Amino acid sequence: MSNALEVQNLHKTYPDFTLDSISFSLPAGHIMGFVGQNGAGKTTTIRCILNMAARTGGEIKIFGLDNVRDELVVKQELAAVFDEIFFVDSWRLREVEKVIKGFYSEWDSKLYYDYLKSFDLSPDKQVKELSRGMKLKLMLAVAMSHGAKLLILDEPTSGLDPVARDELLDILREYVADGEKSVFFSTHITSDLERIADYITVIDHGKIFYTGTKDGLLEHFRMIKGTKADLTDPLKRKFIGLSVTSTGFTGMLPVSEMQGLPGGIVTEEPDIDEILVYISKRQANHE
């Protein structure tokens, strides 16, 4: 299986933050969710992928091409959608097309207008007249009208209502349906990823905590609940994250660490949100 995106040992150093040996790959034809708490390194990673920030070390390949050395070719093959729109407010949507199409050798004007029609966007509307959801659809129409095979989205669903988010997920499913296109999707709304992602990469404090299939992530951990009497010191040391109340505790364990648990312990499969919450507790628990 070929990869749409490969990141190997990526380093990016700032005075107060470091991406440390980031490695993951996205197989072509699939959707990968990229998750982590604020400040974990998601946007920095995306900026490095797009060569908007110069990497300190490592390698990034898009369809086998180096994202810096082959940048002009690579950027014909990908498109990025951010949480803010960068088109001039006074432009009409037909003017957006006239300005943008000159940047892409494979621009398809018919496809652009087909997307506008499908998304119920009038070519005569000005950018400033669009709602948050309509602006996202415009950015997607631009992103998908030049033959891009890799779509990179950085927090695109922030501020969207549930109906607009559902429409976006349908658009992404259709985009990858041919098995040739791929999506790399950074978001805080992990319920969206549980619905559409094939792969998940979790970043924590500039390091990769997990990368692999979504099902593999959910099957790899268990939420553990018990009484305070069950919480021995050896058990405490096994937890990735732990919450203790006056009556009991809740923690997260790798499945490989579940041998020998007390009989009264309750175990449950976590969702992605719970995994992220307990990863964040890990730092506090071990300080």
Secondary structure in CASP SS format (residue, H / E / C, confidence):
PFRMAT SS
TARGET T0000
AUTHOR 0000-0000-0000
METHOD secondary structure of the structure
MODEL  1
M C 1.00
S C 1.00
N E 1.00
A E 1.00
L E 1.00
E E 1.00
V E 1.00
Q E 1.00
N E 1.00
L E 1.00
H E 1.00
K E 1.00
T E 1.00
Y E 1.00
P C 1.00
D C 1.00
F E 1.00
T E 1.00
L E 1.00
D E 1.00
S E 1.00
I E 1.00
S E 1.00
F E 1.00
S E 1.00
L E 1.00
P E 1.00
A C 1.00
G C 1.00
H C 1.00
I E 1.00
M E 1.00
G E 1.00
F E 1.00
V E 1.00
G C 1.00
Q C 1.00
N C 1.00
G C 1.00
A C 1.00
G C 1.00
K H 1.00
T H 1.00
T H 1.00
T H 1.00
I H 1.00
R H 1.00
C H 1.00
I H 1.00
L C 1.00
N C 1.00
M C 1.00
A C 1.00
A C 1.00
R C 1.00
T C 1.00
G E 1.00
G E 1.00
E E 1.00
I E 1.00
K E 1.00
I E 1.00
F C 1.00
G C 1.00
L E 1.00
D E 1.00
N C 1.00
V C 1.00
R C 1.00
D C 1.00
E H 1.00
L H 1.00
V H 1.00
V H 1.00
K H 1.00
Q H 1.00
E H 1.00
L E 1.00
A E 1.00
A E 1.00
V E 1.00
F C 1.00
D C 1.00
E C 1.00
I C 1.00
F C 1.00
F C 1.00
V C 1.00
D C 1.00
S C 1.00
W C 1.00
R E 1.00
L H 1.00
R H 1.00
E H 1.00
V H 1.00
E H 1.00
K H 1.00
V H 1.00
I H 1.00
K H 1.00
G H 1.00
F H 1.00
Y C 1.00
S C 1.00
E C 1.00
W C 1.00
D C 1.00
S H 1.00
K H 1.00
L H 1.00
Y H 1.00
Y H 1.00
D H 1.00
Y H 1.00
L H 1.00
K H 1.00
S H 1.00
F C 1.00
D C 1.00
L C 1.00
S C 1.00
P C 1.00
D C 1.00
K C 1.00
Q E 1.00
V H 1.00
K H 1.00
E H 1.00
L C 1.00
S C 1.00
R H 1.00
G H 1.00
M H 1.00
K H 1.00
L H 1.00
K H 1.00
L H 1.00
M H 1.00
L H 1.00
A H 1.00
V H 1.00
A H 1.00
M C 1.00
S C 1.00
H C 1.00
G C 1.00
A C 1.00
K C 1.00
L E 1.00
L E 1.00
I E 1.00
L E 1.00
D E 1.00
E C 1.00
P C 1.00
T C 1.00
S C 1.00
G C 1.00
L C 1.00
D C 1.00
P H 1.00
V H 1.00
A H 1.00
R H 1.00
D H 1.00
E H 1.00
L H 1.00
L H 1.00
D H 1.00
I H 1.00
L H 1.00
R H 1.00
E H 1.00
Y H 1.00
V C 1.00
A C 1.00
D C 1.00
G C 1.00
E C 1.00
K C 1.00
S E 1.00
V E 1.00
F E 1.00
F E 1.00
S E 1.00
T C 1.00
H C 1.00
I C 1.00
T H 1.00
S H 1.00
D H 1.00
L H 1.00
E H 1.00
R H 1.00
I H 1.00
A C 1.00
D C 1.00
Y E 1.00
I E 1.00
T E 1.00
V E 1.00
I E 1.00
D E 1.00
H C 1.00
G C 1.00
K E 1.00
I E 1.00
F E 1.00
Y E 1.00
T E 1.00
G E 1.00
T E 1.00
K H 1.00
D H 1.00
G H 1.00
L H 1.00
L H 1.00
E H 1.00
H H 1.00
F E 1.00
R E 1.00
M E 1.00
I E 1.00
K E 1.00
G E 1.00
T E 1.00
K H 1.00
A H 1.00
D H 1.00
L C 1.00
T C 1.00
D H 1.00
P H 1.00
L H 1.00
K H 1.00
R H 1.00
K H 1.00
F C 1.00
I C 1.00
G E 1.00
L E 1.00
S E 1.00
V E 1.00
T C 1.00
S C 1.00
T C 1.00
G E 1.00
F E 1.00
T E 1.00
G E 1.00
M E 1.00
L E 1.00
P E 1.00
V H 1.00
S H 1.00
E H 1.00
M C 1.00
Q C 1.00
G C 1.00
L C 1.00
P C 1.00
G C 1.00
G C 1.00
I C 1.00
V E 1.00
T E 1.00
E E 1.00
E C 1.00
P C 1.00
D C 1.00
I H 1.00
D H 1.00
E H 1.00
I H 1.00
L H 1.00
V H 1.00
Y H 1.00
I H 1.00
S H 1.00
K H 1.00
R H 1.00
Q H 1.00
A H 1.00
N H 1.00
H C 1.00
E C 1.00
END
